[in-house]
Amino acid sequence: MLDLPYTFELNPPGFVPSHYDNHIRRTLTSMRGQYLDAAAYEAMLAAGDELLYEVYELARPHESGELLHGISIVHPGKVGDEYYMTKGHFHTVLETAEVYVCLSGQGAMVMETPEGDWAVEWLAPGRVLYVPPRWAHRSVNTGPDDLITLFAYPGHAGHDYGTIEQQGFRKLIVERDGAAVVVDNPRWGKMEGEKG
């Protein structure tokens, strides 16, 4: 079958693509162990498995030369004082980059490298973020409305969620006195079950 160019529409305010092939829904359950305040997490989960974020993907082959793309929507809210966020990931092929275009809302992208560098870039409508190769990344919604981004990355990049699930990110985005601030993650780098 001949592969042809195509278009799709992103209509505000929700920016859900006019057509898509895969709809991923991540709830509190899928973020177990990712939030610092475990008691707040468990209390929220007892009240219901709330939807934290969604991803709408358009299917393309997972191979070099292709661009995988779609829409990410992180809903507003907090677990304790930590804002709703995506799981975050490295690319399996570390030497691959990603581009994000913020369409709506406000938030941050928390990033780090295996070598220990870290960065936080703030997102607002019209802002374009380039995530270089080797940088893990996680979207965080710091506002009262959905944080909506369009993303694109190489088809062969893959996703490594496991590294982040084990140790988290070096930095967290939390609310302090009504503002979003960057703080150190006191659990970063500690093995699961380790005390300290």
N, CA, C and O of each residue as an XYZ file, in Angstrom:
784
protein
N       0.837     -1.182      0.000
C       0.000      0.000      0.000
C       0.886      1.251      0.000
O       1.852      1.340      0.758
N       0.549      2.198     -0.847
C       1.305      3.433     -0.962
C       1.060      4.309      0.261
O      -0.086      4.522      0.655
N       2.135      4.817      0.861
C       2.028      5.699      2.015
C       1.849      7.127      1.512
O       2.679      7.633      0.758
N       0.780      7.765      1.926
C       0.451      9.104      1.426
C       0.514     10.147      2.532
O       0.306      9.810      3.698
N       0.794     11.404      2.199
C       0.688     12.482      3.191
C      -0.739     12.575      3.718
O      -1.684     12.143      3.057
N      -0.886     13.136      4.901
C      -2.221     13.306      5.475
C      -2.252     14.535      6.365
O      -1.213     15.069      6.753
N      -3.445     14.966      6.677
C      -3.647     16.079      7.608
C      -4.625     15.645      8.692
O      -5.360     14.670      8.537
N      -4.615     16.394      9.794
C      -5.647     16.237     10.812
C      -5.830     17.594     11.468
O      -4.953     18.454     11.386
N      -6.966     17.785     12.115
C      -7.276     19.061     12.745
C      -7.116     18.955     14.262
O      -7.360     17.910     14.864
N      -6.700     20.070     14.855
C      -6.628     20.210     16.313
C      -7.510     21.393     16.677
O      -7.101     22.546     16.544
N      -8.707     21.108     17.130
C      -9.673     22.172     17.399
C      -9.702     22.525     18.877
O      -9.931     21.658     19.720
N      -9.468     23.819     19.202
C      -9.566     24.229     20.601
C     -11.018     24.121     21.060
O     -11.917     24.134     20.219
N     -11.281     24.015     22.374
C     -10.259     24.120     23.424
C      -9.555     22.805     23.749
O      -8.486     22.828     24.358
N     -10.119     21.662     23.363
C      -9.544     20.385     23.793
C      -8.382     19.888     22.970
O      -7.560     19.125     23.477
N      -8.280     20.298     21.698
C      -7.186     19.926     20.802
C      -7.057     18.420     20.574
O      -5.987     17.951     20.185
N      -8.133     17.648     20.811
C      -8.098     16.223     20.486
C      -8.038     16.105     18.962
O      -8.838     16.736     18.271
N      -7.116     15.316     18.427
C      -7.004     15.213     16.958
C      -8.310     14.739     16.323
O      -9.049     13.945     16.905
N      -8.579     15.242     15.117
C      -9.800     14.863     14.415
C      -9.824     13.369     14.107
O     -10.900     12.786     13.974
N      -8.664     12.749     13.994
C      -8.575     11.285     13.948
C      -7.282     10.867     14.633
O      -6.291     11.597     14.625
N      -7.312      9.689     15.219
C      -6.146      9.141     15.911
C      -6.284      7.629     15.927
O      -7.357      7.088     15.660
N      -5.186      6.950     16.241
C      -5.162      5.491     16.203
C      -5.073      4.848     17.580
O      -5.455      3.691     17.752
N      -4.577      5.581     18.546
C      -4.391      5.009     19.880
C      -4.676      6.079     20.924
O      -4.195      7.206     20.810
N      -5.458      5.728     21.940
C      -5.778      6.641     23.039
C      -5.315      5.988     24.340
O      -5.901      5.006     24.796
N      -4.262      6.542     24.927
C      -3.700      6.034     26.184
C      -4.272      6.858     27.333
O      -4.281      8.088     27.277
N      -4.747      6.181     28.370
C      -5.290      6.845     29.560
C      -4.483      6.384     30.775
O      -4.448      5.195     31.094
N      -3.834      7.342     31.449
C      -3.045      7.010     32.638
C      -3.766      7.535     33.876
O      -4.067      8.724     33.985
N      -4.032      6.629     34.793
C      -4.742      6.974     36.026
C      -3.775      6.922     37.215
O      -2.596      6.607     37.052
N      -4.276      7.228     38.383
C      -3.453      7.173     39.596
C      -2.749      5.834     39.743
O      -1.579      5.784     40.122
N      -3.455      4.748     39.446
C      -2.875      3.415     39.592
C      -1.573      3.278     38.803
O      -0.618      2.666     39.282
N      -1.533      3.843     37.601
C      -0.346      3.705     36.763
C       0.822      4.556     37.253
O       1.931      4.440     36.732
N       0.584      5.413     38.254
C       1.639      6.286     38.775
C       2.069      5.905     40.193
O       2.672      6.708     40.905
N       1.756      4.679     40.592
C       2.146      4.224     41.934
C       3.660      4.361     42.113
O       4.439      3.948     41.254
N       4.057      4.946     43.240
C       5.470      5.105     43.556
C       6.131      6.327     42.943
O       7.306      6.586     43.203
N       5.394      7.089     42.128
C       5.996      8.237     41.454
C       5.833      9.543     42.234
O       6.594     10.488     42.023
N       4.858      9.603     43.122
C       4.636     10.829     43.906
C       5.300     10.696     45.269
O       5.283      9.629     45.883
N       5.882     11.789     45.727
C       6.639     11.778     46.973
C       5.755     11.505     48.187
O       6.152     10.759     49.082
N       4.561     12.101     48.230
C       3.665     11.961     49.380
C       2.821     10.701     49.211
O       1.722     10.744     48.657
N       3.356      9.569     49.701
C       2.688      8.271     49.527
C       1.346      8.233     50.245
O       0.408      7.605     49.755
N       1.235      8.895     51.401
C      -0.033      8.894     52.145
C      -1.111      9.642     51.368
O      -2.251      9.184     51.294
N      -0.762     10.779     50.793
C      -1.720     11.537     49.982
C      -2.128     10.730     48.754
O      -3.294     10.739     48.361
N      -1.168     10.032     48.149
C      -1.465      9.195     46.987
C      -2.471      8.108     47.359
O      -3.466      7.923     46.658
N      -2.224      7.393     48.445
C      -3.106      6.295     48.849
C      -4.501      6.810     49.214
O      -5.499      6.162     48.901
N      -4.577      7.968     49.872
C      -5.881      8.551     50.222
C      -6.665      8.913     48.963
O      -7.870      8.675     48.893
N      -5.993      9.484     47.978
C      -6.662      9.819     46.717
C      -7.121      8.567     45.995
O      -8.231      8.521     45.465
N      -6.269      7.553     45.973
C      -6.602      6.318     45.277
C      -7.801      5.633     45.929
O      -8.633      5.037     45.244
N      -7.884      5.722     47.253
C      -9.028      5.128     47.964
C     -10.340      5.794     47.562
O     -11.400      5.170     47.613
N     -10.266      7.064     47.162
C     -11.464      7.802     46.748
C     -11.814      7.542     45.285
O     -12.922      7.861     44.855
N     -10.889      6.968     44.512
C     -11.144      6.679     43.100
C      -9.869      6.754     42.286
O      -8.935      7.479     42.628
N      -9.844      5.992     41.201
C      -8.652      5.921     40.341
C      -8.728      7.034     39.299
O      -9.075      6.793     38.143
N      -8.399      8.248     39.720
C      -8.582      9.440     38.895
C      -7.692      9.437     37.649
O      -6.558      8.957     37.676
N      -8.234      9.982     36.560
C      -7.491     10.128     35.310
C      -6.541     11.315     35.428
O      -6.976     12.435     35.692
N      -5.233     11.071     35.230
C      -4.226     12.123     35.354
C      -3.840     12.709     33.995
O      -3.703     13.923     33.847
N      -3.668     11.826     33.001
C      -3.305     12.342     31.678
C      -3.692     11.361     30.586
O      -3.942     10.181     30.833
N      -3.731     11.894     29.358
C      -4.108     11.116     28.180
C      -3.148     11.434     27.040
O      -2.588     12.527     26.961
N      -2.972     10.451     26.161
C      -2.156     10.633     24.971
C      -2.936     10.112     23.772
O      -3.466      9.001     23.793
N      -2.999     10.933     22.725
C      -3.621     10.544     21.463
C      -2.512     10.385     20.433
O      -1.823     11.351     20.106
N      -2.337      9.164     19.917
C      -1.255      8.870     18.984
C      -1.799      8.592     17.587
O      -2.866      8.002     17.423
N      -1.046      9.027     16.591
C      -1.322      8.664     15.210
C      -0.310      7.596     14.823
O       0.894      7.779     15.004
N      -0.791      6.494     14.296
C       0.064      5.330     14.058
C       1.018      5.574     12.887
O       0.602      5.975     11.800
N       2.288      5.326     13.133
C       3.326      5.318     12.111
C       4.248      4.148     12.435
O       4.298      3.711     13.585
N       4.965      3.639     11.465
C       5.905      2.551     11.757
C       6.987      3.002     12.742
O       7.470      4.132     12.678
N       7.351      2.110     13.641
C       8.385      2.402     14.633
C       9.753      2.093     14.027
O      10.416      1.126     14.401
N      10.151      2.934     13.090
C      11.415      2.710     12.391
C      12.075      4.039     12.048
O      11.417      5.077     11.977
N      13.360      3.987     11.841
C      14.128      5.172     11.473
C      13.551      5.797     10.214
O      13.154      5.087      9.290
N      13.503      7.108     10.174
C      12.947      7.829      9.034
C      11.521      8.291      9.262
O      11.053      9.205      8.585
N      10.825      7.676     10.204
C       9.459      8.073     10.548
C       9.481      9.052     11.710
O      10.455      9.120     12.459
N       8.398      9.809     11.855
C       8.178     10.672     13.013
C       6.898     10.237     13.699
O       5.812     10.350     13.130
N       7.023      9.741     14.918
C       5.845      9.433     15.722
C       5.351     10.739     16.320
O       6.155     11.582     16.720
N       4.023     10.918     16.387
C       3.489     12.203     16.821
C       2.087     12.040     17.390
O       1.414     11.033     17.168
N       1.670     13.058     18.128
C       0.352     13.029     18.737
C       0.164     14.178     19.698
O       0.902     15.163     19.671
N      -0.839     14.034     20.550
C      -1.217     15.055     21.516
C      -1.182     14.464     22.924
O      -1.688     13.366     23.159
N      -0.589     15.193     23.845
C      -0.567     14.826     25.262
C      -1.412     15.833     26.035
O      -1.272     17.041     25.847
N      -2.290     15.332     26.904
C      -3.138     16.188     27.728
C      -2.957     15.792     29.186
O      -3.393     14.717     29.599
N      -2.313     16.659     29.969
C      -2.148     16.430     31.402
C      -3.208     17.263     32.110
O      -3.248     18.487     31.977
N      -4.066     16.581     32.863
C      -5.159     17.264     33.547
C      -4.646     18.005     34.786
O      -3.583     17.668     35.309
N      -5.387     19.008     35.258
C      -4.947     19.753     36.442
C      -5.224     18.979     37.726
O      -6.185     18.214     37.814
N      -4.374     19.188     38.707
C      -4.570     18.572     40.015
C      -3.236     18.349     40.698
O      -2.172     18.597     40.132
N      -3.325     17.868     41.945
C      -2.114     17.609     42.717
C      -2.301     16.362     43.568
O      -3.415     16.016     43.960
N      -1.196     15.701     43.840
C      -1.125     14.643     44.843
C      -0.278     15.221     45.958
O       0.933     15.382     45.803
N      -0.906     15.535     47.085
C      -0.209     16.315     48.111
C       0.047     17.692     47.540
O      -0.889     18.366     47.109
N       1.310     18.127     47.530
C       1.633     19.432     46.935
C       2.354     19.280     45.592
O       2.886     20.250     45.052
N       2.365     18.049     45.058
C       3.046     17.764     43.799
C       2.025     17.691     42.661
O       1.030     16.971     42.748
N       2.284     18.438     41.608
C       1.335     18.553     40.503
C       1.214     17.261     39.701
O       2.136     16.445     39.663
N       0.058     17.094     39.062
C      -0.122     15.971     38.136
C       0.957     16.039     37.055
O       1.357     17.115     36.612
N       1.415     14.850     36.645
C       2.529     14.762     35.711
C       2.425     13.474     34.910
O       1.645     12.584     35.246
N       3.211     13.384     33.856
C       3.310     12.147     33.098
C       4.336     11.227     33.754
O       5.101     11.654     34.620
N       4.346      9.971     33.338
C       5.308      9.021     33.902
C       6.743      9.475     33.648
O       7.608      9.335     34.512
N       6.982     10.007     32.482
C       8.333     10.421     32.126
C       9.140      9.241     31.624
O       8.925      8.102     32.039
N      10.076      9.525     30.722
C      10.839      8.445     30.118
C      12.125      8.954     29.486
O      12.246     10.121     29.114
N      13.074      8.042     29.379
C      14.184      8.171     28.446
C      13.718      7.551     27.137
O      12.745      6.797     27.132
N      14.378      7.846     26.043
C      14.178      7.073     24.831
C      15.081      5.841     24.912
O      16.213      5.924     25.387
N      14.580      4.716     24.451
C      15.373      3.486     24.444
C      16.646      3.696     23.634
O      17.724      3.257     24.035
N      16.518      4.367     22.497
C      17.677      4.804     21.725
C      18.027      6.198     22.255
O      17.428      7.192     21.845
N      18.995      6.262     23.164
C      19.282      7.515     23.875
C      19.602      8.676     22.936
O      19.296      9.827     23.248
N      20.203      8.388     21.813
C      20.633      9.449     20.894
C      19.498      9.914     19.976
O      19.718     10.150     18.788
N      18.295     10.043     20.523
C      17.154     10.562     19.765
C      16.500     11.686     20.559
O      16.441     11.644     21.787
N      16.014     12.683     19.844
C      15.445     13.890     20.452
C      13.920     13.867     20.362
O      13.333     12.926     19.827
N      13.286     14.918     20.893
C      11.834     15.077     20.802
C      11.504     16.567     20.806
O      12.213     17.366     21.418
N      10.432     16.931     20.125
C       9.959     18.311     20.085
C       8.551     18.363     20.661
O       7.714     17.511     20.360
N       8.297     19.370     21.493
C       6.970     19.616     22.055
C       6.540     21.035     21.699
O       7.342     21.967     21.750
N       5.272     21.190     21.340
C       4.675     22.501     21.108
C       3.518     22.630     22.087
O       2.574     21.841     22.044
N       3.587     23.612     22.962
C       2.503     23.821     23.927
C       1.340     24.516     23.224
O       1.502     25.604     22.672
N       0.185     23.891     23.246
C      -1.010     24.431     22.610
C      -1.918     25.152     23.590
O      -2.598     26.110     23.222
N      -1.932     24.691     24.849
C      -2.850     25.259     25.834
C      -2.382     24.906     27.239
O      -1.746     23.874     27.452
N      -2.703     25.770     28.190
C      -2.369     25.505     29.585
C      -0.993     26.010     29.959
O      -0.338     26.721     29.197
N      -0.574     25.630     31.142
C       0.754     26.021     31.619
C       1.347     24.885     32.431
O       0.637     24.117     33.081
N       2.664     24.800     32.378
C       3.323     23.726     33.094
C       4.814     23.780     32.910
O       5.392     24.835     32.648
N       5.428     22.627     33.051
C       6.883     22.529     32.960
C       7.259     21.186     32.380
O       6.504     20.218     32.463
N       8.446     21.145     31.787
C       9.054     19.884     31.379
C      10.276     19.695     32.262
O      11.203     20.505     32.237
N      10.272     18.620     33.044
C      11.403     18.268     33.900
C      12.269     17.299     33.106
O      11.763     16.322     32.554
N      13.576     17.565     33.045
C      14.470     16.773     32.215
C      15.774     16.477     32.949
O      16.190     17.223     33.835
N      16.413     15.364     32.557
C      17.726     15.029     33.097
C      18.423     14.035     32.185
O      17.791     13.351     31.380
N      19.741     13.972     32.326
C      20.546     13.025     31.546
C      21.082     11.932     32.466
O      21.102     12.104     33.685
N      21.517     10.813     31.895
C      22.138      9.769     32.722
C      23.400     10.263     33.413
O      23.797      9.720     34.444
N      24.034     11.292     32.850
C      25.280     11.814     33.414
C      25.058     12.759     34.594
O      26.023     13.136     35.259
N      23.813     13.151     34.868
C      23.529     13.986     36.031
C      23.120     15.407     35.737
O      22.784     16.141     36.666
N      23.131     15.831     34.483
C      22.627     17.167     34.153
C      21.109     17.178     34.294
O      20.456     16.156     34.084
N      20.549     18.328     34.648
C      19.099     18.448     34.724
C      18.682     19.832     34.250
O      19.482     20.768     34.240
N      17.421     19.948     33.859
C      16.862     21.220     33.415
C      15.352     21.184     33.601
O      14.726     20.124     33.566
N      14.786     22.367     33.799
C      13.331     22.539     33.824
C      13.005     23.700     32.894
O      13.542     24.797     33.045
N      12.129     23.452     31.939
C      11.664     24.504     31.032
C      10.171     24.694     31.244
O       9.422     23.721     31.338
N       9.740     25.951     31.318
C       8.340     26.271     31.578
C       7.578     26.340     30.267
O       8.081     26.851     29.266
N       6.371     25.825     30.286
C       5.533     25.722     29.094
C       4.339     26.658     29.182
O       3.719     26.801     30.236
N       4.026     27.293     28.054
C       2.859     28.163     27.915
C       2.460     28.120     26.441
O       3.280     27.750     25.601
N       1.227     28.489     26.106
C       0.784     28.407     24.711
C       1.733     29.121     23.749
O       2.141     30.260     23.982
N       2.074     28.424     22.666
C       2.971     28.976     21.656
C       4.430     28.674     21.894
O       5.258     28.931     21.021
N       4.775     28.129     23.062
C       6.160     27.802     23.375
C       6.547     26.467     22.764
O       5.799     25.495     22.873
N       7.699     26.409     22.126
C       8.217     25.188     21.510
C       9.435     24.736     22.314
O      10.343     25.522     22.582
N       9.441     23.474     22.688
C      10.541     22.914     23.482
C      11.246     21.829     22.678
O      10.604     20.910     22.171
N      12.554     21.937     22.565
C      13.383     20.903     21.956
C      14.062     20.128     23.075
O      14.825     20.699     23.854
N      13.789     18.834     23.159
C      14.438     17.954     24.135
C      15.560     17.226     23.405
O      15.284     16.377     22.557
N      16.824     17.535     23.713
C      17.943     16.929     22.977
C      18.065     15.425     23.238
O      17.445     14.906     24.166
N      18.853     14.730     22.430
C      19.154     13.332     22.720
C      19.720     13.174     24.129
O      20.378     14.077     24.646
N      19.465     12.037     24.736
C      19.980     11.622     26.054
C      19.190     12.213     27.218
O      19.491     11.890     28.367
N      18.195     13.063     26.974
C      17.468     13.706     28.069
C      16.126     13.020     28.342
O      15.239     13.011     27.488
N      15.988     12.446     29.541
C      14.673     11.971     29.991
C      13.779     13.186     30.179
O      14.271     14.282     30.448
N      12.469     13.003     30.041
C      11.568     14.150     30.141
C      10.210     13.739     30.686
O       9.724     12.634     30.444
N       9.610     14.672     31.434
C       8.304     14.474     32.086
C       7.550     15.794     32.036
O       8.090     16.836     32.406
N       6.295     15.749     31.576
C       5.435     16.938     31.551
C       4.717     17.073     32.889
O       4.248     16.087     33.457
N       4.637     18.305     33.383
C       3.981     18.602     34.661
C       2.993     19.744     34.434
O       3.357     20.777     33.872
N       1.751     19.565     34.866
C       0.731     20.607     34.730
C       0.693     21.449     35.999
O       0.296     20.960     37.056
N       1.100     22.705     35.903
C       1.130     23.594     37.071
C      -0.039     24.577     37.093
O      -0.097     25.446     37.962
N      -0.967     24.448     36.152
C      -2.052     25.419     36.042
C      -3.410     24.841     36.387
O      -3.518     23.671     36.754
N      -4.469     25.675     36.268
C      -5.827     25.247     36.606
C      -6.554     24.543     35.461
O      -7.643     24.006     35.661
N      -5.965     24.540     34.264
C      -6.589     23.937     33.089
C      -5.692     22.830     32.532
O      -4.559     22.655     32.981
N      -6.205     22.093     31.556
C      -5.398     21.058     30.916
C      -4.123     21.649     30.318
O      -4.145     22.733     29.734
N      -3.009     20.924     30.470
C      -1.769     21.234     29.763
C      -1.751     20.364     28.517
O      -1.696     19.138     28.611
N      -1.796     20.999     27.345
C      -1.922     20.266     26.082
C      -0.707     20.559     25.208
O      -0.404     21.715     24.915
N      -0.020     19.503     24.797
C       1.149     19.653     23.933
C       1.035     18.719     22.730
O       0.456     17.635     22.811
N       1.600     19.169     21.621
C       1.821     18.326     20.457
C       3.259     17.856     20.520
O       4.156     18.651     20.802
N       3.499     16.570     20.263
C       4.859     16.033     20.335
C       5.211     15.305     19.048
O       4.334     14.832     18.326
N       6.513     15.222     18.771
C       7.014     14.450     17.636
C       8.421     13.960     17.961
O       9.238     14.705     18.501
N       8.698     12.688     17.622
C      10.007     12.106     17.892
C      10.285     11.006     16.875
O       9.354     10.517     16.234
N      11.548     10.605     16.713
C      11.903      9.615     15.698
C      11.206      8.274     15.930
O      11.032      7.829     17.065
N      10.815      7.651     14.829
C      10.043      6.416     14.908
C      10.743      5.266     15.600
O      10.078      4.378     16.134
N      12.079      5.256     15.607
C      12.823      4.146     16.206
C      13.267      4.441     17.644
O      14.000      3.646     18.232
N      12.832      5.577     18.221
C      13.355      6.026     19.522
C      13.009      5.080     20.669
O      13.865      4.798     21.508
N      11.785      4.589     20.721
C      11.361      3.724     21.821
C      11.211      4.495     23.124
O      11.591      5.663     23.213
N      10.651      3.827     24.140
C      10.436      4.441     25.452
C      11.002      3.552     26.550
O      10.716      2.356     26.604
N      11.795      4.140     27.412
C      12.307      3.471     28.613
C      11.644      4.143     29.817
O      12.118      5.168     30.306
N      10.548      3.554     30.285
C       9.862      4.059     31.479
C      10.464      3.482     32.759
O      10.374      4.090     33.826
N      11.076      2.308     32.643
C      11.542      1.585     33.819
C      12.574      2.331     34.645
O      12.525      2.288     35.874
N      13.506      3.012     33.997
C      14.540      3.745     34.730
C      13.916      4.800     35.627
O      14.311      4.944     36.784
N      12.944      5.538     35.104
C      12.270      6.579     35.893
C      11.408      5.959     36.978
O      11.362      6.476     38.095
N      10.722      4.862     36.677
C       9.888      4.207     37.690
C      10.722      3.778     38.884
O      10.240      3.807     40.016
N      11.974      3.379     38.645
C      12.831      2.906     39.732
C      13.365      4.033     40.601
O      13.428      3.895     41.823
N      13.749      5.146     39.988
C      14.435      6.168     40.786
C      13.812      7.554     40.714
O      14.246      8.455     41.432
N      12.798      7.749     39.862
C      12.201      9.069     39.726
C      13.133     10.030     39.008
O      14.145      9.629     38.433
N      12.773     11.303     39.053
C      13.616     12.368     38.506
C      14.349     13.069     39.649
O      13.898     13.039     40.794
N      15.461     13.686     39.338
C      16.234     14.418     40.352
C      15.452     15.584     40.938
O      15.650     15.949     42.097
N      14.563     16.172     40.138
C      13.818     17.361     40.561
C      12.320     17.098     40.501
O      11.836     16.335     39.665
N      11.600     17.747     41.407
C      10.138     17.694     41.457
C       9.592     19.108     41.301
O      10.265     20.085     41.628
N       8.361     19.206     40.795
C       7.656     20.490     40.735
C       6.515     20.427     41.736
O       5.611     19.601     41.609
N       6.564     21.313     42.743
C       5.559     21.321     43.811
C       5.010     22.736     43.994
O       5.596     23.715     43.532
N       3.873     22.813     44.678
C       3.289     24.116     44.992
C       3.786     24.585     46.348
O       3.713     23.856     47.337
N       4.290     25.805     46.380
C       4.709     26.449     47.628
C       4.131     27.856     47.628
O       4.459     28.656     46.751
N       3.280     28.171     48.593
C       2.680     29.508     48.712
C       2.007     29.934     47.410
O       2.119     31.085     46.989
N       1.302     28.986     46.776
C       0.530     29.301     45.583
C       1.324     29.356     44.287
O       0.767     29.679     43.238
N       2.620     29.046     44.342
C       3.453     29.097     43.137
C       4.125     27.747     42.891
O       4.392     26.992     43.826
N       4.390     27.461     41.624
C       5.106     26.240     41.257
C       6.604     26.468     41.418
O       7.155     27.428     40.878
N       7.254     25.589     42.155
C       8.692     25.710     42.381
C       9.372     24.369     42.132
O       8.752     23.310     42.227
N      10.656     24.439     41.812
C      11.479     23.255     41.581
C      12.199     22.912     42.873
O      12.837     23.770     43.484
N      12.096     21.644     43.290
C      12.777     21.191     44.511
C      13.521     19.893     44.215
O      13.209     19.184     43.258
N      14.508     19.600     45.053
C      15.208     18.324     44.953
C      14.272     17.190     45.331
O      13.416     17.343     46.203
N      14.436     16.059     44.676
C      13.689     14.851     45.026
C      14.512     14.097     46.067
O      15.564     13.553     45.734
N      14.057     14.053     47.322
C      14.863     13.410     48.363
C      15.021     11.905     48.162
O      15.895     11.286     48.768
N      14.182     11.317     47.318
C      14.271      9.870     47.083
C      15.094      9.526     45.856
O      15.299      8.347     45.566
N      15.573     10.534     45.121
C      16.229     10.225     43.851
C      17.449      9.349     44.063
O      18.268      9.589     44.950
N      17.548      8.316     43.217
C      18.721      7.451     43.234
C      18.699      6.356     44.274
O      19.553      5.470     44.253
N      17.725      6.396     45.200
C      17.647      5.358     46.212
C      16.954      4.151     45.619
O      15.970      4.280     44.890
N      17.461      3.005     45.928
C      16.851      1.760     45.434
C      15.516      1.558     46.125
O      15.324      1.984     47.264
N      14.597      0.905     45.431
C      13.275      0.634     45.994
C      13.433     -0.161     47.278
O      14.157     -1.156     47.328
N      12.746      0.295     48.311
C      12.794     -0.385     49.600
C      13.921      0.106     50.496
O      13.946     -0.228     51.681
N      14.847      0.884     49.967
C      15.965      1.380     50.773
C      15.478      2.446     51.727
O      14.667      3.292     51.349
N      15.950      2.421     52.941
C      15.546      3.425     53.936
C      16.572      4.543     53.924
O      17.724      4.377     53.524
N      16.079      5.726     54.397
C      17.067      6.796     54.501
C      16.587      8.090     54.166
O      17.341      9.062     54.221
